[in-house]
């Protein structure tokens, strides 16, 4: 060895391939074996929820209501907050948000509907809690219900808490830049031009006239509705809470589920939902919304 060192020559890719493949396979199998059952369960639950926002699955729930939602996804007492849309109390509130607000194709050329739900981030550190990010792809829908050209994507990041059966008990979710999503969804470059805002008011008033009838009537006529909403701030989707038109565009979609609940939200007073809410009350009333310590998305509570 004098004046020299022994250096092992590099192992060729060909000579190491069998050993390498066996090692990788063994590690992969070990990873699967170590993955707790609840991790897979939680991930599948979240994926199933978002899959039901995809057209035409969401259309079935919008048409048939709660009976069309598979059992085991949401606890009967589930509560949550979706920023910037609002807070939701109970199973019915929650399924109306997740599925009732998922867009349906309208007209030709049609506006968009969700055509794919991709869970791009997921982690679950214990059986009770998980976090996720989903990309909801929006495309046009052809007359035969096949998928047309891509339009845009909606992103939602969320924390989840599950009950001991694996159903969602609490959730805290956030949609960034909802303002920039609404224009492409409706086929307009700028949703907030005077003409588009006027058309939105007309659309809300026309739709509520079809669903808010009889004991659920909240305006004397469509012109009465237009006059009342034109006098209110229009609002923006990045902060949809408020006594404004934007809030009513959300709740008018839900009047087809429970008109006795949501028609007052579309009405002139806002029905306790489309009302001006203090910042601290809207975003930091966690103990009231979630109960207990107000911090439900920690493991080992």
Beta strands, then each sheet from edge to edge (+ up, - down):
strand 1: 74-83
strand 2: 86-89
strand 3: 113-126
strand 4: 129-141
strand 5: 147-162
strand 6: 168-174
sheet 1: 2+ 1- 6- 5+ 4- 3+
end
